[in-house]
Amino acid sequence: MNSVRTVLLASLAVAAGATIAPAGAQQPQPVGPYKDFNGTINLDVRDSKADWGPFTPKKAPEGAPNILFVL
């Protein structure tokens, strides 16, 4: 029983080690739905680059109907 546990733990350690990047390596981070993002996202905030711009709330196009659906 102990040998099975040892083999399982060793294989788990090898599998976990294969997915961890070496220290200092930067991996590209998925940004998600933000297609206009021009900054960089790194593990340490000091190495990241912000992409701040003025916040402008979205508006309806000119002449759009003023309708509210309540379900």
N, CA, C and O atoms as CSV, one atom per row, in Angstrom:
chain,resi,resn,atom,element,x,y,z
A,1,MET,N,N,0.820,-1.202,0.000
A,1,MET,CA,C,0.000,0.000,0.000
A,1,MET,C,C,0.864,1.267,0.000
A,1,MET,O,O,0.552,2.240,-0.686
A,2,ASN,N,N,1.954,1.241,0.778
A,2,ASN,CA,C,2.835,2.404,0.829
A,2,ASN,C,C,3.540,2.640,-0.489
A,2,ASN,O,O,3.772,3.788,-0.868
A,3,SER,N,N,3.888,1.565,-1.204
A,3,SER,CA,C,4.579,1.745,-2.486
A,3,SER,C,C,3.641,2.352,-3.522
A,3,SER,O,O,4.081,3.148,-4.351
A,4,VAL,N,N,2.359,1.995,-3.495
A,4,VAL,CA,C,1.384,2.577,-4.412
A,4,VAL,C,C,1.227,4.059,-4.121
A,4,VAL,O,O,1.170,4.871,-5.045
A,5,ARG,N,N,1.157,4.416,-2.849
A,5,ARG,CA,C,1.035,5.819,-2.454
A,5,ARG,C,C,2.271,6.610,-2.874
A,5,ARG,O,O,2.156,7.746,-3.334
A,6,THR,N,N,3.440,6.015,-2.719
A,6,THR,CA,C,4.681,6.683,-3.100
A,6,THR,C,C,4.727,6.929,-4.609
A,6,THR,O,O,5.128,8.004,-5.055
A,7,VAL,N,N,4.311,5.923,-5.394
A,7,VAL,CA,C,4.308,6.070,-6.844
A,7,VAL,C,C,3.316,7.149,-7.259
A,7,VAL,O,O,3.621,7.962,-8.131
A,8,LEU,N,N,2.137,7.168,-6.649
A,8,LEU,CA,C,1.129,8.184,-6.962
A,8,LEU,C,C,1.622,9.585,-6.618
A,8,LEU,O,O,1.459,10.516,-7.407
A,9,LEU,N,N,2.219,9.734,-5.450
A,9,LEU,CA,C,2.729,11.046,-5.051
A,9,LEU,C,C,3.879,11.492,-5.945
A,9,LEU,O,O,3.976,12.673,-6.277
A,10,ALA,N,N,4.744,10.578,-6.336
A,10,ALA,CA,C,5.857,10.933,-7.209
A,10,ALA,C,C,5.358,11.354,-8.586
A,10,ALA,O,O,5.855,12.323,-9.160
A,11,SER,N,N,4.378,10.627,-9.115
A,11,SER,CA,C,3.851,10.992,-10.433
A,11,SER,C,C,3.104,12.315,-10.366
A,11,SER,O,O,3.125,13.089,-11.324
A,12,LEU,N,N,2.446,12.581,-9.248
A,12,LEU,CA,C,1.774,13.860,-9.082
A,12,LEU,C,C,2.792,15.001,-9.024
A,12,LEU,O,O,2.565,16.066,-9.597
A,13,ALA,N,N,3.893,14.781,-8.346
A,13,ALA,CA,C,4.931,15.809,-8.249
A,13,ALA,C,C,5.546,16.083,-9.612
A,13,ALA,O,O,5.828,17.234,-9.946
A,14,VAL,N,N,5.757,15.037,-10.402
A,14,VAL,CA,C,6.320,15.225,-11.737
A,14,VAL,C,C,5.349,15.976,-12.620
A,14,VAL,O,O,5.748,16.867,-13.370
A,15,ALA,N,N,4.059,15.619,-12.537
A,15,ALA,CA,C,3.041,16.300,-13.352
A,15,ALA,C,C,2.916,17.760,-12.948
A,15,ALA,O,O,2.773,18.623,-13.814
A,16,ALA,N,N,2.965,18.053,-11.667
A,16,ALA,CA,C,2.858,19.437,-11.205
A,16,ALA,C,C,4.103,20.226,-11.597
A,16,ALA,O,O,4.000,21.405,-11.934
A,17,GLY,N,N,5.247,19.614,-11.560
A,17,GLY,CA,C,6.484,20.295,-11.920
A,17,GLY,C,C,6.556,20.624,-13.395
A,17,GLY,O,O,7.215,21.589,-13.782
A,18,ALA,N,N,5.893,19.842,-14.222
A,18,ALA,CA,C,5.928,20.078,-15.656
A,18,ALA,C,C,5.088,21.286,-16.051
A,18,ALA,O,O,5.314,21.878,-17.107
A,19,THR,N,N,4.119,21.659,-15.213
A,19,THR,CA,C,3.238,22.766,-15.573
A,19,THR,C,C,3.695,24.093,-14.977
A,19,THR,O,O,3.163,25.141,-15.342
A,20,ILE,N,N,4.654,24.071,-14.081
A,20,ILE,CA,C,5.114,25.299,-13.432
A,20,ILE,C,C,6.255,25.884,-14.252
A,20,ILE,O,O,7.213,25.184,-14.579
A,21,ALA,N,N,6.155,27.146,-14.579
A,21,ALA,CA,C,7.195,27.821,-15.357
A,21,ALA,C,C,8.364,28.162,-14.451
A,21,ALA,O,O,8.163,28.401,-13.260
A,22,PRO,N,N,9.568,28.191,-14.975
A,22,PRO,CA,C,10.720,28.569,-14.163
A,22,PRO,C,C,10.598,30.000,-13.666
A,22,PRO,O,O,9.910,30.827,-14.266
A,23,ALA,N,N,11.277,30.277,-12.561
A,23,ALA,CA,C,11.201,31.615,-11.972
A,23,ALA,C,C,11.729,32.648,-12.948
A,23,ALA,O,O,12.764,32.439,-13.582
A,24,GLY,N,N,11.026,33.755,-13.070
A,24,GLY,CA,C,11.443,34.825,-13.947
A,24,GLY,C,C,10.889,34.715,-15.362
A,24,GLY,O,O,10.993,35.662,-16.141
A,25,ALA,N,N,10.303,33.575,-15.702
A,25,ALA,CA,C,9.743,33.421,-17.051
A,25,ALA,C,C,8.383,34.105,-17.108
A,25,ALA,O,O,7.547,33.925,-16.222
A,26,GLN,N,N,8.177,34.872,-18.134
A,26,GLN,CA,C,6.904,35.560,-18.289
A,26,GLN,C,C,6.064,34.823,-19.313
A,26,GLN,O,O,6.522,34.533,-20.418
A,27,GLN,N,N,4.834,34.524,-18.935
A,27,GLN,CA,C,3.923,33.848,-19.835
A,27,GLN,C,C,2.856,34.836,-20.264
A,27,GLN,O,O,2.408,35.642,-19.449
A,28,PRO,N,N,2.438,34.797,-21.515
A,28,PRO,CA,C,1.370,35.703,-21.942
A,28,PRO,C,C,0.074,35.366,-21.223
A,28,PRO,O,O,-0.303,34.199,-21.114
A,29,GLN,N,N,-0.591,36.375,-20.744
A,29,GLN,CA,C,-1.835,36.187,-20.015
A,29,GLN,C,C,-3.016,36.472,-20.934
A,29,GLN,O,O,-3.019,37.481,-21.638
A,30,PRO,N,N,-4.016,35.598,-20.937
A,30,PRO,CA,C,-5.213,35.906,-21.716
A,30,PRO,C,C,-5.919,37.099,-21.097
A,30,PRO,O,O,-6.091,37.160,-19.880
A,31,VAL,N,N,-6.315,38.014,-21.903
A,31,VAL,CA,C,-6.913,39.238,-21.405
A,31,VAL,C,C,-8.425,39.149,-21.425
A,31,VAL,O,O,-9.087,39.939,-20.751
A,32,GLY,N,N,-8.983,38.233,-22.160
A,32,GLY,CA,C,-10.429,38.057,-22.193
A,32,GLY,C,C,-11.070,38.905,-23.269
A,32,GLY,O,O,-10.519,39.045,-24.362
A,33,PRO,N,N,-12.225,39.472,-22.975
A,33,PRO,CA,C,-12.964,40.184,-24.008
A,33,PRO,C,C,-12.430,41.586,-24.313
A,33,PRO,O,O,-13.001,42.290,-25.146
A,34,TYR,N,N,-11.362,41.995,-23.661
A,34,TYR,CA,C,-10.846,43.342,-23.849
A,34,TYR,C,C,-9.902,43.369,-25.042
A,34,TYR,O,O,-8.698,43.173,-24.879
A,35,LYS,N,N,-10.420,43.603,-26.213
A,35,LYS,CA,C,-9.618,43.567,-27.426
A,35,LYS,C,C,-8.784,44.832,-27.597
A,35,LYS,O,O,-7.793,44.814,-28.326
A,36,ASP,N,N,-9.154,45.910,-26.955
A,36,ASP,CA,C,-8.448,47.178,-27.103
A,36,ASP,C,C,-7.415,47.396,-26.008
A,36,ASP,O,O,-6.901,48.506,-25.868
A,37,PHE,N,N,-7.100,46.377,-25.235
A,37,PHE,CA,C,-6.148,46.501,-24.138
A,37,PHE,C,C,-4.741,46.562,-24.698
A,37,PHE,O,O,-4.322,45.655,-25.418
A,38,ASN,N,N,-4.004,47.619,-24.379
A,38,ASN,CA,C,-2.651,47.802,-24.887
A,38,ASN,C,C,-1.591,47.684,-23.803
A,38,ASN,O,O,-0.414,47.918,-24.077
A,39,GLY,N,N,-1.969,47.329,-22.588
A,39,GLY,CA,C,-1.010,47.174,-21.506
A,39,GLY,C,C,-0.443,45.773,-21.477
A,39,GLY,O,O,-0.707,44.966,-22.368
A,40,THR,N,N,0.336,45.485,-20.450
A,40,THR,CA,C,0.859,44.145,-20.243
A,40,THR,C,C,0.509,43.703,-18.836
A,40,THR,O,O,0.497,44.506,-17.903
A,41,ILE,N,N,0.224,42.414,-18.691
A,41,ILE,CA,C,-0.115,41.845,-17.395
A,41,ILE,C,C,0.975,40.853,-17.037
A,41,ILE,O,O,1.166,39.859,-17.738
A,42,ASN,N,N,1.689,41.111,-15.957
A,42,ASN,CA,C,2.739,40.224,-15.483
A,42,ASN,C,C,2.393,39.761,-14.078
A,42,ASN,O,O,1.459,40.265,-13.453
A,43,LEU,N,N,3.156,38.802,-13.595
A,43,LEU,CA,C,2.903,38.249,-12.277
A,43,LEU,C,C,3.063,39.309,-11.186
A,43,LEU,O,O,2.284,39.344,-10.234
A,44,ASP,N,N,4.056,40.159,-11.322
A,44,ASP,CA,C,4.297,41.226,-10.360
A,44,ASP,C,C,3.736,42.526,-10.920
A,44,ASP,O,O,3.992,42.870,-12.074
A,45,VAL,N,N,2.983,43.238,-10.117
A,45,VAL,CA,C,2.344,44.468,-10.586
A,45,VAL,C,C,3.386,45.515,-10.984
A,45,VAL,O,O,3.107,46.372,-11.822
A,46,ARG,N,N,4.562,45.459,-10.403
A,46,ARG,CA,C,5.618,46.429,-10.737
A,46,ARG,C,C,6.160,46.205,-12.145
A,46,ARG,O,O,6.722,47.122,-12.745
A,47,ASP,N,N,5.995,44.988,-12.680
A,47,ASP,CA,C,6.454,44.688,-14.035
A,47,ASP,C,C,5.349,44.856,-15.064
A,47,ASP,O,O,5.602,44.717,-16.260
A,48,SER,N,N,4.141,45.148,-14.633
A,48,SER,CA,C,3.013,45.305,-15.543
A,48,SER,C,C,2.923,46.736,-16.053
A,48,SER,O,O,3.475,47.657,-15.450
A,49,LYS,N,N,2.231,46.911,-17.155
A,49,LYS,CA,C,2.043,48.237,-17.728
A,49,LYS,C,C,0.539,48.504,-17.809
A,49,LYS,O,O,-0.205,47.735,-18.418
A,50,ALA,N,N,0.109,49.578,-17.203
A,50,ALA,CA,C,-1.314,49.916,-17.183
A,50,ALA,C,C,-1.748,50.484,-18.524
A,50,ALA,O,O,-0.933,50.999,-19.290
A,51,ASP,N,N,-3.005,50.386,-18.788
A,51,ASP,CA,C,-3.587,50.957,-20.004
A,51,ASP,C,C,-4.850,51.711,-19.595
A,51,ASP,O,O,-5.967,51.297,-19.905
A,52,TRP,N,N,-4.652,52.813,-18.903
A,52,TRP,CA,C,-5.787,53.588,-18.408
A,52,TRP,C,C,-6.186,54.637,-19.432
A,52,TRP,O,O,-5.342,55.274,-20.062
A,53,GLY,N,N,-7.435,54.793,-19.575
A,53,GLY,CA,C,-7.966,55.836,-20.431
A,53,GLY,C,C,-9.193,56.423,-19.759
A,53,GLY,O,O,-9.647,55.901,-18.741
A,54,PRO,N,N,-9.722,57.466,-20.293
A,54,PRO,CA,C,-10.918,58.047,-19.690
A,54,PRO,C,C,-12.104,57.091,-19.822
A,54,PRO,O,O,-12.294,56.474,-20.870
A,55,PHE,N,N,-12.889,56.971,-18.770
A,55,PHE,CA,C,-14.073,56.118,-18.797
A,55,PHE,C,C,-15.235,56.903,-19.384
A,55,PHE,O,O,-15.615,57.951,-18.863
A,56,THR,N,N,-15.779,56.404,-20.441
A,56,THR,CA,C,-16.968,57.013,-21.042
A,56,THR,C,C,-18.053,55.958,-21.120
A,56,THR,O,O,-17.887,54.951,-21.809
A,57,PRO,N,N,-19.158,56.168,-20.426
A,57,PRO,CA,C,-20.226,55.172,-20.459
A,57,PRO,C,C,-20.827,55.068,-21.861
A,57,PRO,O,O,-20.872,56.047,-22.606
A,58,LYS,N,N,-21.282,53.877,-22.199
A,58,LYS,CA,C,-21.881,53.670,-23.510
A,58,LYS,C,C,-23.222,54.373,-23.583
A,58,LYS,O,O,-23.965,54.426,-22.602
A,59,LYS,N,N,-23.525,54.915,-24.760
A,59,LYS,CA,C,-24.787,55.598,-24.993
A,59,LYS,C,C,-25.494,54.934,-26.155
A,59,LYS,O,O,-24.861,54.337,-27.027
A,60,ALA,N,N,-26.800,55.043,-26.158
A,60,ALA,CA,C,-27.586,54.526,-27.278
A,60,ALA,C,C,-27.352,55.420,-28.490
A,60,ALA,O,O,-27.098,56.616,-28.346
A,61,PRO,N,N,-27.438,54.842,-29.674
A,61,PRO,CA,C,-27.266,55.665,-30.872
A,61,PRO,C,C,-28.359,56.729,-30.975
A,61,PRO,O,O,-29.454,56.574,-30.435
A,62,GLU,N,N,-28.040,57.789,-31.666
A,62,GLU,CA,C,-28.999,58.880,-31.862
A,62,GLU,C,C,-30.245,58.347,-32.565
A,62,GLU,O,O,-30.143,57.664,-33.584
A,63,GLY,N,N,-31.423,58.661,-32.021
A,63,GLY,CA,C,-32.691,58.236,-32.617
A,63,GLY,C,C,-33.132,56.844,-32.198
A,63,GLY,O,O,-34.124,56.335,-32.721
A,64,ALA,N,N,-32.421,56.212,-31.266
A,64,ALA,CA,C,-32.816,54.875,-30.803
A,64,ALA,C,C,-34.096,54.983,-29.981
A,64,ALA,O,O,-34.270,55.957,-29.249
A,65,PRO,N,N,-35.007,53.994,-30.088
A,65,PRO,CA,C,-36.246,54.049,-29.324
A,65,PRO,C,C,-35.966,53.861,-27.835
A,65,PRO,O,O,-35.015,53.184,-27.444
A,66,ASN,N,N,-36.808,54.469,-27.027
A,66,ASN,CA,C,-36.696,54.400,-25.590
A,66,ASN,C,C,-37.690,53.348,-25.087
A,66,ASN,O,O,-38.811,53.686,-24.706
A,67,ILE,N,N,-37.281,52.077,-25.086
A,67,ILE,CA,C,-38.153,50.955,-24.712
A,67,ILE,C,C,-37.502,50.169,-23.597
A,67,ILE,O,O,-36.296,49.924,-23.628
A,68,LEU,N,N,-38.294,49.769,-22.604
A,68,LEU,CA,C,-37.810,48.957,-21.492
A,68,LEU,C,C,-38.675,47.719,-21.410
A,68,LEU,O,O,-39.893,47.833,-21.278
A,69,PHE,N,N,-38.070,46.517,-21.486
A,69,PHE,CA,C,-38.774,45.259,-21.341
A,69,PHE,C,C,-38.584,44.758,-19.934
A,69,PHE,O,O,-37.452,44.672,-19.458
A,70,VAL,N,N,-39.673,44.422,-19.248
A,70,VAL,CA,C,-39.628,43.863,-17.914
A,70,VAL,C,C,-40.287,42.501,-17.976
A,70,VAL,O,O,-41.452,42.382,-18.355
A,71,LEU,N,N,-39.547,41.484,-17.606
A,71,LEU,CA,C,-40.095,40.121,-17.625
A,71,LEU,C,C,-40.361,39.661,-16.225
A,71,LEU,O,O,-40.825,38.539,-16.022
